[in-house]
């Protein structure tokens, strides 16, 4: 805690080493000396300490009384330890503030470091001035690192955690592709060529659309380089990740067609309201347009901003596009349709209409045709119809227009000419007696004076 010219030299040397401002260090010395003086002047209500920037001498005022430099320099061992701790803490905080201000401006920029150590699934990288962390979710799954390996990544986030600064690196961010292209391709760094859109699945494939503002410069050729020399360096840095470079176009149809290359497109239908793009390709081009596990069409949709749907030349439209077109063709509902729709929603719809007898009979006939028929039952029904017709005194005649007589009538007339079949009569009596016995077994259903006979044997 001794002041003087040696203190000034110490502040200057530390400022050069730490990269800090000398004024920050002098403020830290004053704060440390004030904390140390509190250990001796415990009852003082007012305490001010200052350091002469040129001579390095300490000056103080305690409750309005000046304190000499010699008195401040001889505060004792406990005060000296307090001075050291406070000074180191203030210098450390000043360093962290400087690092935060420096790297917060580099967010999204490319940095190069080396792998220092591993902490669980995270990699701690040395950036010369400070340490940065590369989390597991910000790494490419196919990459492996060892201590001492060089690593190039972008700064994804910078934040303060307590008194320390946490710098998060990323190798999966799309800005990594942009910075690598700016580093390898001078035309992009000079803004002659611009990357308009970019979509990436880290470790597998990247699609980017570029445009040239100079008619003499080919945007795709400049990015690829002579025999692929420029793009090869970027691919090597990404450990073999595939990169597709396409030309940007303001027309969505042309942009989608370029994004789906090398597949050949037959037609493109856009829906501005839903943001869907229906792309028709030949049947043999479906797998090429969709890509492995849908990767090609997924990246094309993210690159263009359209919901791209691929279908073959003989395929159908997606259900969403069908519904939208049907609604557009039907038009708005009228008043009667709206009233019917509201009644259906509230459950107070119109009463169901009874089915006509003819339609009901036809449906019953169609349903019975599919079932297995019983000969005895058919004969019993025929006999019952015959008896009923005879009791009512019906007369069956042919139609005036010469149509054929109904089948039931023809069958009745044919049976009238011959003798009655005993088997059919027995079956008819069984059909009429069994339902009565099943419905009310305890009551006698026969009329007064009528004698019930057992069915005749077959």
RODO-2510 file (C-alpha; in nm, 4 decimals, decimal comma):
residues 458
     n   res          X          Y          Z
     1     x     0,0000     0,0000     0,0000
     2     x     0,2952     0,2296    -0,0385
     3     x     0,2345     0,5226    -0,2724
     4     x     0,4726     0,7179    -0,4835
     5     x     0,6266     0,6865    -0,8289
     6     x     0,6406     0,3061    -0,7916
     7     x     0,2602     0,2960    -0,7670
     8     x     0,2275     0,4955    -1,0901
     9     x     0,4625     0,2560    -1,2700
    10     x     0,2652    -0,0392    -1,1357
    11     x    -0,0616     0,1056    -1,2686
    12     x     0,0909     0,1706    -1,6123
    13     x     0,2344    -0,1815    -1,6395
    14     x    -0,0924    -0,3450    -1,5350
    15     x    -0,2858    -0,1304    -1,7822
    16     x    -0,0653    -0,2516    -2,0676
    17     x    -0,0821    -0,6136    -1,9568
    18     x    -0,4563    -0,6320    -1,8947
    19     x    -0,5532    -0,3927    -2,1715
    20     x    -0,7386    -0,1703    -1,9261
    21     x    -0,7609     0,2053    -1,8894
    22     x    -0,5314     0,3610    -1,6263
    23     x    -0,8213     0,5585    -1,4831
    24     x    -1,0071     0,2362    -1,4077
    25     x    -0,7051     0,1067    -1,2156
    26     x    -0,6686     0,4299    -1,0153
    27     x    -1,0384     0,4102    -0,9234
    28     x    -0,9833     0,0521    -0,8108
    29     x    -0,6906     0,1645    -0,5908
    30     x    -0,9042     0,4326    -0,4276
    31     x    -1,1863     0,1850    -0,3604
    32     x    -0,9388    -0,0685    -0,2143
    33     x    -0,7724     0,1922     0,0094
    34     x    -1,1122     0,3136     0,1296
    35     x    -1,2138    -0,0423     0,2268
    36     x    -0,8823    -0,0884     0,4107
    37     x    -0,9174     0,2452     0,5953
    38     x    -1,2608     0,1355     0,7181
    39     x    -1,0884    -0,1400     0,9151
    40     x    -0,9048     0,1233     1,1229
    41     x    -1,1440     0,4179     1,1274
    42     x    -1,4455     0,2107     1,2231
    43     x    -1,6356     0,4963     1,3902
    44     x    -1,5875     0,7440     1,1071
    45     x    -1,9037     0,8586     0,9360
    46     x    -1,7333     1,0244     0,6396
    47     x    -1,4304     0,8759     0,4693
    48     x    -1,2825     0,9805     0,1353
    49     x    -0,9646     0,8482    -0,0243
    50     x    -0,7937     0,9787    -0,3390
    51     x    -0,4732     0,8974    -0,5312
    52     x    -0,2595     1,1550    -0,7030
    53     x    -0,2329     1,0470    -1,0691
    54     x     0,1143     1,1983    -1,1160
    55     x     0,2905     1,1317    -0,7851
    56     x     0,0971     0,8236    -0,6690
    57     x     0,0472     0,9610    -0,3161
    58     x    -0,2658     0,8740    -0,1130
    59     x    -0,4764     1,1535     0,0353
    60     x    -0,7713     1,1091     0,2700
    61     x    -1,0336     1,2933     0,4739
    62     x    -1,1958     1,1380     0,7820
    63     x    -1,4939     1,3321     0,9236
    64     x    -1,3505     1,6545     0,7833
    65     x    -0,9998     1,5892     0,9185
    66     x    -0,7229     1,5348     0,6621
    67     x    -0,5233     1,2141     0,6860
    68     x    -0,1614     1,2031     0,5698
    69     x    -0,0195     0,9517     0,3257
    70     x     0,2074     0,7996     0,5919
    71     x    -0,0904     0,7356     0,8163
    72     x    -0,2810     0,5612     0,5393
    73     x     0,0176     0,3453     0,4416
    74     x     0,0556     0,2108     0,7973
    75     x    -0,2919     0,0700     0,8557
    76     x    -0,1790    -0,2779     0,9589
    77     x    -0,1827    -0,6322     0,8268
    78     x    -0,5603    -0,6842     0,8161
    79     x    -0,6130    -0,3615     0,6275
    80     x    -0,3389    -0,4581     0,3827
    81     x    -0,5097    -0,7921     0,3127
    82     x    -0,8399    -0,6149     0,2553
    83     x    -0,6688    -0,3739     0,0175
    84     x    -0,5303    -0,6640    -0,1865
    85     x    -0,8615    -0,8509    -0,2101
    86     x    -1,0633    -0,5457    -0,3096
    87     x    -0,8029    -0,4432    -0,5664
    88     x    -0,7976    -0,7862    -0,7311
    89     x    -1,1779    -0,8039    -0,7378
    90     x    -1,2096    -0,4623    -0,8971
    91     x    -0,9465    -0,5435    -1,1594
    92     x    -1,1202    -0,8735    -1,2387
    93     x    -1,4552    -0,7005    -1,2801
    94     x    -1,2958    -0,4433    -1,5069
    95     x    -1,1514    -0,7218    -1,7212
    96     x    -1,4871    -0,8959    -1,7516
    97     x    -1,6584    -0,5703    -1,8482
    98     x    -1,3990    -0,5130    -2,1165
    99     x    -1,4415    -0,8659    -2,2515
   100     x    -1,8193    -0,8290    -2,2553
   101     x    -1,8072    -0,4996    -2,4448
   102     x    -1,5625    -0,6449    -2,6932
   103     x    -1,7418    -0,9702    -2,7708
   104     x    -2,0967    -0,8363    -2,7609
   105     x    -2,0060    -0,6471    -3,0781
   106     x    -1,8681    -0,9656    -3,2350
   107     x    -2,1900    -1,1609    -3,2013
   108     x    -2,2383    -1,3552    -3,5242
   109     x    -1,8731    -1,3122    -3,6222
   110     x    -1,6273    -1,5908    -3,6988
   111     x    -1,3598    -1,6665    -3,4385
   112     x    -1,0799    -1,9206    -3,4227
   113     x    -0,9657    -2,0954    -3,1081
   114     x    -0,8278    -2,4214    -2,9766
   115     x    -0,9832    -2,6956    -2,7682
   116     x    -0,8595    -2,6511    -2,4126
   117     x    -1,0567    -2,9064    -2,2119
   118     x    -1,3863    -3,0921    -2,1826
   119     x    -1,6517    -3,0263    -1,9175
   120     x    -1,9131    -3,2960    -1,9506
   121     x    -2,0618    -3,2684    -2,3010
   122     x    -1,9313    -2,9135    -2,3461
   123     x    -1,6011    -2,8101    -2,5025
   124     x    -1,4036    -2,5221    -2,3498
   125     x    -1,2160    -2,3287    -2,6170
   126     x    -0,9310    -2,0854    -2,5699
   127     x    -0,9767    -1,7600    -2,7622
   128     x    -0,6431    -1,6134    -2,6474
   129     x    -0,8078    -1,3408    -2,4386
   130     x    -1,0749    -1,5485    -2,2719
   131     x    -1,2516    -1,8832    -2,2723
   132     x    -1,5618    -1,9757    -2,4665
   133     x    -1,7946    -2,2740    -2,4454
   134     x    -1,9158    -2,4909    -2,7338
   135     x    -2,2278    -2,6782    -2,6106
   136     x    -2,3268    -3,0151    -2,7421
   137     x    -2,6393    -2,8869    -2,9189
   138     x    -2,4285    -2,6308    -3,1069
   139     x    -2,1914    -2,8955    -3,2458
   140     x    -2,2291    -3,1075    -3,5562
   141     x    -2,3038    -3,4641    -3,4546
   142     x    -2,0554    -3,6159    -3,6958
   143     x    -1,7605    -3,4112    -3,5656
   144     x    -1,5159    -3,5204    -3,2960
   145     x    -1,2527    -3,3065    -3,1248
   146     x    -0,9432    -3,3590    -2,9129
   147     x    -0,7500    -3,1319    -2,6827
   148     x    -0,5375    -2,8917    -2,8851
   149     x    -0,7456    -2,9117    -3,2054
   150     x    -0,8084    -2,5887    -3,3899
   151     x    -1,1741    -2,4950    -3,4056
   152     x    -1,3547    -2,2278    -3,6047
   153     x    -1,7039    -2,1186    -3,5035
   154     x    -1,9316    -1,8169    -3,4783
   155     x    -2,0231    -1,6377    -3,1573
   156     x    -2,3857    -1,7290    -3,0960
   157     x    -2,4431    -1,5544    -2,7614
   158     x    -2,2642    -1,3359    -2,5071
   159     x    -2,4128    -1,2854    -2,1612
   160     x    -2,3094    -1,2122    -1,8063
   161     x    -2,3408    -1,4838    -1,5432
   162     x    -2,2655    -1,3191    -1,2108
   163     x    -1,9334    -1,1404    -1,2443
   164     x    -1,8214    -1,3593    -1,5332
   165     x    -1,8915    -1,3426    -1,9058
   166     x    -2,0235    -1,6516    -2,0820
   167     x    -1,9394    -1,6724    -2,4526
   168     x    -2,1289    -1,9416    -2,6446
   169     x    -1,9922    -2,0674    -2,9761
   170     x    -2,1838    -2,2460    -3,2502
   171     x    -2,0968    -2,4554    -3,5534
   172     x    -2,4578    -2,5264    -3,6533
   173     x    -2,5659    -2,1646    -3,7040
   174     x    -2,6360    -2,0378    -4,0545
   175     x    -2,4057    -1,7411    -3,9930
   176     x    -2,1124    -1,9839    -4,0029
   177     x    -2,1832    -2,0443    -4,3734
   178     x    -2,2120    -1,6715    -4,4404
   179     x    -1,8832    -1,5904    -4,2673
   180     x    -1,6972    -1,8713    -4,4426
   181     x    -1,8201    -1,7484    -4,7814
   182     x    -1,7175    -1,3925    -4,6928
   183     x    -1,3752    -1,5230    -4,5932
   184     x    -1,3163    -1,7348    -4,9037
   185     x    -1,4949    -1,5267    -5,1707
   186     x    -1,3787    -1,1631    -5,2041
   187     x    -1,6801    -1,0691    -5,4180
   188     x    -1,9121    -1,1391    -5,1262
   189     x    -1,6915    -0,9436    -4,8851
   190     x    -1,6950    -0,6501    -5,1300
   191     x    -2,0759    -0,6744    -5,1629
   192     x    -2,0612    -0,7457    -5,5354
   193     x    -2,2360    -1,0756    -5,4685
   194     x    -2,4964    -1,1077    -5,1951
   195     x    -2,6375    -1,4135    -5,0231
   196     x    -3,0134    -1,3512    -5,0411
   197     x    -3,1398    -1,6647    -4,8660
   198     x    -2,9875    -1,9604    -4,6845
   199     x    -3,1230    -2,2863    -4,5434
   200     x    -2,9115    -2,5409    -4,3625
   201     x    -2,9254    -2,8792    -4,1961
   202     x    -2,5936    -2,8810    -4,0165
   203     x    -2,3645    -3,1659    -4,1096
   204     x    -2,5708    -3,2790    -4,4107
   205     x    -2,6663    -3,0161    -4,6678
   206     x    -2,6914    -2,6410    -4,7205
   207     x    -2,8802    -2,4467    -4,9865
   208     x    -2,8101    -2,0796    -5,0510
   209     x    -2,9349    -1,8375    -5,3147
   210     x    -2,6942    -1,5721    -5,4416
   211     x    -2,7305    -1,2716    -5,6700
   212     x    -2,4712    -1,0571    -5,8476
   213     x    -2,4993    -0,6790    -5,8731
   214     x    -2,2370    -0,6700    -6,1484
   215     x    -2,3413    -0,8023    -6,4881
   216     x    -1,9839    -0,9067    -6,5605
   217     x    -1,9621    -1,1312    -6,2545
   218     x    -2,1285    -1,4717    -6,2492
   219     x    -2,2566    -1,5236    -5,8969
   220     x    -2,2540    -1,9045    -5,9037
   221     x    -1,9220    -1,9329    -6,0851
   222     x    -1,7524    -1,6890    -5,8476
   223     x    -1,8705    -1,8881    -5,5469
   224     x    -1,7569    -2,2203    -5,6914
   225     x    -1,4196    -2,0991    -5,8184
   226     x    -1,1881    -2,2499    -6,0752
   227     x    -1,2427    -2,6257    -6,0653
   228     x    -1,4238    -2,5808    -5,7356
   229     x    -1,1230    -2,4403    -5,5509
   230     x    -1,3196    -2,1870    -5,3462
   231     x    -1,6113    -2,4053    -5,2494
   232     x    -1,3782    -2,6955    -5,1695
   233     x    -1,2150    -2,5002    -4,8871
   234     x    -1,5532    -2,4296    -4,7318
   235     x    -1,6621    -2,7931    -4,7618
   236     x    -1,3396    -2,9075    -4,5969
   237     x    -1,3992    -2,6678    -4,3085
   238     x    -1,7477    -2,8154    -4,2672
   239     x    -1,6130    -3,1737    -4,2793
   240     x    -1,7792    -3,2701    -4,6060
   241     x    -2,1161    -3,0956    -4,5723
   242     x    -2,2820    -3,0648    -4,9140
   243     x    -2,3551    -2,7147    -5,0434
   244     x    -2,6011    -2,6255    -5,3229
   245     x    -2,5577    -2,2790    -5,4766
   246     x    -2,8526    -2,1496    -5,6814
   247     x    -2,9345    -1,8223    -5,8527
   248     x    -3,1737    -1,5885    -5,6803
   249     x    -3,4811    -1,4744    -5,8719
   250     x    -3,7654    -1,2464    -5,7701
   251     x    -4,0166    -1,4796    -5,9348
   252     x    -4,1297    -1,7459    -5,6850
   253     x    -4,1819    -2,0026    -5,9611
   254     x    -3,8285    -1,9705    -6,0965
   255     x    -3,6817    -1,9625    -5,7455
   256     x    -3,8653    -2,2822    -5,6478
   257     x    -3,7581    -2,4468    -5,9703
   258     x    -3,3940    -2,3563    -5,9026
   259     x    -3,4194    -2,4708    -5,5416
   260     x    -3,5463    -2,8163    -5,6419
   261     x    -3,2691    -2,8835    -5,8918
   262     x    -3,1519    -3,1235    -6,0287
   263     x    -3,5142    -3,2486    -6,0481
   264     x    -3,7040    -3,1482    -6,3636
   265     x    -4,0224    -2,9551    -6,2876
   266     x    -4,3324    -2,9887    -6,5067
   267     x    -4,5535    -2,7215    -6,3494
   268     x    -4,5834    -2,5054    -6,0361
   269     x    -4,9124    -2,3807    -5,8875
   270     x    -4,8978    -2,1116    -5,6181
   271     x    -5,1627    -2,0251    -5,3613
   272     x    -5,0941    -1,6806    -5,2160
   273     x    -5,3548    -1,7120    -4,9403
   274     x    -5,2232    -2,0347    -4,7892
   275     x    -4,8608    -1,9950    -4,8988
   276     x    -4,8610    -2,3370    -5,0675
   277     x    -4,6751    -2,4284    -5,3825
   278     x    -4,7889    -2,7416    -5,5684
   279     x    -4,4988    -2,8702    -5,7766
   280     x    -4,5668    -3,1352    -6,0405
   281     x    -4,2812    -3,3563    -6,1529
   282     x    -4,2536    -3,6715    -6,3608
   283     x    -4,2975    -4,0007    -6,1810
   284     x    -3,9300    -4,0893    -6,2229
   285     x    -3,8301    -3,7512    -6,0753
   286     x    -4,0258    -3,7815    -5,7500
   287     x    -3,7462    -3,9304    -5,5421
   288     x    -3,4961    -3,6808    -5,6816
   289     x    -3,7207    -3,3827    -5,6036
   290     x    -3,8080    -3,5001    -5,2527
   291     x    -3,4560    -3,6046    -5,1603
   292     x    -3,3342    -3,8408    -4,8944
   293     x    -3,5865    -3,8415    -4,6109
   294     x    -3,7453    -3,5291    -4,7627
   295     x    -3,4286    -3,3240    -4,7209
   296     x    -3,4302    -3,1581    -5,0629
   297     x    -3,7913    -3,0387    -5,0527
   298     x    -3,7590    -2,9378    -4,6859
   299     x    -3,4577    -2,7149    -4,7541
   300     x    -3,6246    -2,5747    -5,0673
   301     x    -3,9313    -2,4771    -4,8632
   302     x    -3,7187    -2,3003    -4,6020
   303     x    -3,5111    -2,1288    -4,8693
   304     x    -3,8049    -1,9953    -5,0711
   305     x    -4,0487    -1,9330    -4,7866
   306     x    -4,3242    -2,1390    -4,9561
   307     x    -4,4862    -2,4596    -4,8333
   308     x    -4,3671    -2,6793    -5,1189
   309     x    -4,5703    -2,9958    -5,1919
   310     x    -4,4401    -3,2421    -5,4498
   311     x    -4,6708    -3,4675    -5,6499
   312     x    -4,6323    -3,6859    -5,9558
   313     x    -4,7743    -3,6122    -6,2977
   314     x    -5,0755    -3,8403    -6,2339
   315     x    -5,1219    -3,7544    -5,8682
   316     x    -5,3917    -3,5605    -5,6875
   317     x    -5,3797    -3,2289    -5,5083
   318     x    -5,3300    -3,2239    -5,1313
   319     x    -5,6439    -3,2155    -4,9187
   320     x    -5,5771    -2,8599    -4,8002
   321     x    -5,5621    -2,7319    -5,1582
   322     x    -5,8796    -2,9270    -5,2455
   323     x    -6,0727    -2,7755    -4,9567
   324     x    -5,9552    -2,4281    -5,0453
   325     x    -6,0574    -2,4650    -5,4095
   326     x    -6,3964    -2,6144    -5,3212
   327     x    -6,4698    -2,3262    -5,0858
   328     x    -6,3668    -2,0779    -5,3518
   329     x    -6,5930    -2,2414    -5,6141
   330     x    -6,8967    -2,2753    -5,3893
   331     x    -6,9025    -1,9107    -5,2941
   332     x    -7,0675    -1,7585    -4,9834
   333     x    -7,3698    -1,9224    -4,8174
   334     x    -7,7159    -1,7761    -4,8669
   335     x    -7,9616    -1,6977    -4,5847
   336     x    -8,1392    -2,0369    -4,5975
   337     x    -7,8097    -2,2282    -4,5935
   338     x    -7,6817    -2,0228    -4,3028
   339     x    -8,0029    -2,0918    -4,1044
   340     x    -7,9759    -2,4647    -4,1736
   341     x    -7,6076    -2,4625    -4,0687
   342     x    -7,6881    -2,2859    -3,7411
   343     x    -7,9695    -2,5314    -3,6646
   344     x    -7,7363    -2,8253    -3,7206
   345     x    -7,4730    -2,6737    -3,4881
   346     x    -7,7261    -2,6194    -3,2059
   347     x    -7,8862    -2,9644    -3,2525
   348     x    -8,2278    -2,8178    -3,3451
   349     x    -8,2271    -2,9313    -3,7056
   350     x    -8,5361    -3,0289    -3,9061
   351     x    -8,7099    -3,3559    -3,8300
   352     x    -8,5955    -3,6509    -4,0405
   353     x    -8,8200    -3,7300    -4,3374
   354     x    -8,9907    -4,0715    -4,3354
   355     x    -8,8792    -4,3072    -4,6070
   356     x    -9,1394    -4,3850    -4,8738
   357     x    -9,2967    -4,7275    -4,8685
   358     x    -9,1625    -4,8179    -5,2092
   359     x    -8,8133    -4,7141    -5,1191
   360     x    -8,8362    -4,8972    -4,7871
   361     x    -8,9587    -5,2115    -4,9587
   362     x    -8,6830    -5,1868    -5,2158
   363     x    -8,4195    -5,1433    -4,9448
   364     x    -8,5663    -5,4394    -4,7542
   365     x    -8,5631    -5,6515    -5,0665
   366     x    -8,2025    -5,5558    -5,1461
   367     x    -8,0962    -5,6325    -4,7915
   368     x    -8,2727    -5,9690    -4,7901
   369     x    -8,1168    -6,0713    -5,1212
   370     x    -7,7743    -6,0777    -4,9622
   371     x    -7,8944    -6,3119    -4,6841
   372     x    -7,9324    -6,6912    -4,7082
   373     x    -8,2946    -6,7845    -4,7841
   374     x    -8,4893    -7,0605    -4,6049
   375     x    -8,7142    -7,2685    -4,8373
   376     x    -8,9704    -7,3401    -4,5646
   377     x    -8,9913    -6,9717    -4,4777
   378     x    -9,0410    -6,8771    -4,8433
   379     x    -9,3167    -7,1326    -4,8812
   380     x    -9,4855    -7,0105    -4,5654
   381     x    -9,4809    -6,6523    -4,6882
   382     x    -9,6222    -6,7587    -5,0204
   383     x    -9,9077    -6,9521    -4,8543
   384     x    -9,9842    -6,6565    -4,6238
   385     x   -10,0039    -6,4225    -4,9207
   386     x   -10,2273    -6,6654    -5,1005
   387     x   -10,4693    -6,7013    -4,8071
   388     x   -10,4874    -6,3265    -4,7576
   389     x   -10,5602    -6,2671    -5,1221
   390     x   -10,8319    -6,5343    -5,1210
   391     x   -10,9945    -6,3952    -4,8086
   392     x   -11,0147    -6,0475    -4,9493
   393     x   -11,1629    -6,1704    -5,2762
   394     x   -10,8914    -6,0128    -5,4873
   395     x   -10,8955    -6,0709    -5,8581
   396     x   -10,5660    -6,0604    -6,0456
   397     x   -10,5811    -5,9512    -6,4038
   398     x   -10,3202    -5,8631    -6,6559
   399     x   -10,2288    -5,5015    -6,7215
   400     x   -10,4036    -5,3174    -6,9993
   401     x   -10,0810    -5,2229    -7,1740
   402     x    -9,9745    -5,5827    -7,2208
   403     x    -9,7124    -5,5956    -6,9439
   404     x    -9,6427    -5,9209    -6,7726
   405     x    -9,8368    -6,0116    -6,4616
   406     x    -9,6517    -5,9687    -6,1318
   407     x    -9,4675    -6,2739    -6,0098
   408     x    -9,6820    -6,3086    -5,6948
   409     x   -10,0038    -6,3018    -5,9029
   410     x    -9,8800    -6,5525    -6,1520
   411     x    -9,7729    -6,7863    -5,8796
   412     x   -10,1094    -6,7545    -5,7043
   413     x   -10,3044    -6,8369    -6,0149
   414     x   -10,0870    -7,1341    -6,0868
   415     x   -10,1387    -7,2724    -5,7373
   416     x   -10,5162    -7,2179    -5,7561
   417     x   -10,5372    -7,4663    -6,0389
   418     x   -10,3711    -7,7481    -5,8493
   419     x   -10,4059    -7,9025    -5,5112
   420     x   -10,2755    -7,7328    -5,1992
   421     x    -9,9306    -7,8399    -5,0893
   422     x    -9,9567    -7,9894    -4,7358
   423     x    -9,5997    -7,8978    -4,6500
   424     x    -9,6613    -7,5348    -4,7389
   425     x    -9,9834    -7,5290    -4,5338
   426     x    -9,8072    -7,6708    -4,2283
   427     x    -9,5289    -7,4174    -4,2576
   428     x    -9,7822    -7,1335    -4,2862
   429     x    -9,9663    -7,2441    -3,9706
   430     x    -9,6346    -7,2644    -3,7792
   431     x    -9,5434    -6,9100    -3,8826
   432     x    -9,8763    -6,7743    -3,7606
   433     x    -9,8837    -6,9657    -3,4295
   434     x    -9,5221    -6,9196    -3,3050
   435     x    -9,5164    -6,5361    -3,2789
   436     x    -9,8429    -6,5396    -3,0832
   437     x    -9,7048    -6,7955    -2,8411
   438     x    -9,3824    -6,6007    -2,7929
   439     x    -9,5395    -6,2604    -2,7403
   440     x    -9,8050    -6,3483    -2,4782
   441     x    -9,7687    -6,7047    -2,3520
   442     x    -9,9946    -6,6600    -2,0529
   443     x   -10,2991    -6,5435    -2,2486
   444     x   -10,5115    -6,7441    -2,4885
   445     x   -10,5065    -6,5768    -2,8323
   446     x   -10,7798    -6,7962    -2,9878
   447     x   -11,1273    -6,6594    -3,0498
   448     x   -11,4347    -6,7972    -2,8649
   449     x   -11,5618    -7,1151    -3,0167
   450     x   -11,2484    -7,1730    -3,2235
   451     x   -11,0609    -7,4988    -3,1878
   452     x   -10,6878    -7,5009    -3,2310
   453     x   -10,5494    -7,8068    -3,4092
   454     x   -10,1910    -7,9284    -3,4000
   455     x    -9,9883    -7,8864    -3,7178
   456     x   -10,0119    -8,1647    -3,9656
   457     x    -9,7203    -8,3977    -3,9945
   458     x    -9,5034    -8,3649    -4,2981
***
